[in-house]
């Protein structure tokens, strides 16, 4: 077996959120209150965490959560 099968490539994803200045923007109002949910080894795990965090703040229209594909930043050529 190859190394890829035994150790699949790690695709790190960051999930974070914060209150936005405007509903149609992406500028976070107060970076001191940025909510870092965590770093996850796959998009599926990150999506699960993103969904849970977003559902907890559904009553706050300005609160948004994002998934960042860290693996693309770390290895942009792949």
N, C-alpha and C positions, 0 to 999 in steps of 0.2 A: 504494500500500500504506500501511497505517496504521503508526504508531509501534509498536503492540503486536505486530505481526507481525515487524517488523525487530528489535525489542528486547523479547522476552517479559518479562513481569513477573518480577522477581527474588524468589524465595521462599527466604529464608535459613533454614538449620537448623543448630543447634549440636549436636555430639555430644560427650558427656563421660561419665566413669565414675569409680567409686571403690568402696572396700570399705564395705559396709553394717554398721551396728551389729547389726542383726537381719535374719534372712532374709526376714521378712514386712514389713519397713519400708522407708523410703526415706531414712533419716538416714545420711549418709556419716560413717564413723568418723573419718577424719583429712583435713580439707580441705587440709592442706599437701601431701598426696599425691594430690590430685584429678588425674585424667588428662583433659586437654582434647585430644580427638582432632582437632577442627577445626570450621570453619564451612563449610557447603556450599550451593551455589546451588539445590538442589532436594531434595525428599524422597527421591527415588531414589538420589541420590549420598550423602545422609546415611545412608540405610538400608544401603547397601553398606559404608560406613565403620563403622557401628555393628556390623554382622554380623562384619566382620573383627576388630574389637577384642574383641568378646564371645567369639569362637572362640579367641582367643589366651589368654584367661583362664578357659577352661571348667573347669579343675581347681580353681578357687577359687570355692566356692559363695557366698561373701559379695561377690564382685565383680559389679557391675552397671553397665551402660551405658545411657544415656538419649539420646533425641532431643528437642530443644526446638525448637518452631516459632517461631523468632525473628520471622518476618514477621507473625505474629499479635500479638506484643508491640509491634512497631513501628507497626502499623496495625490496631488492634483492631476498627475499624468495617468492614473489608472482609471 
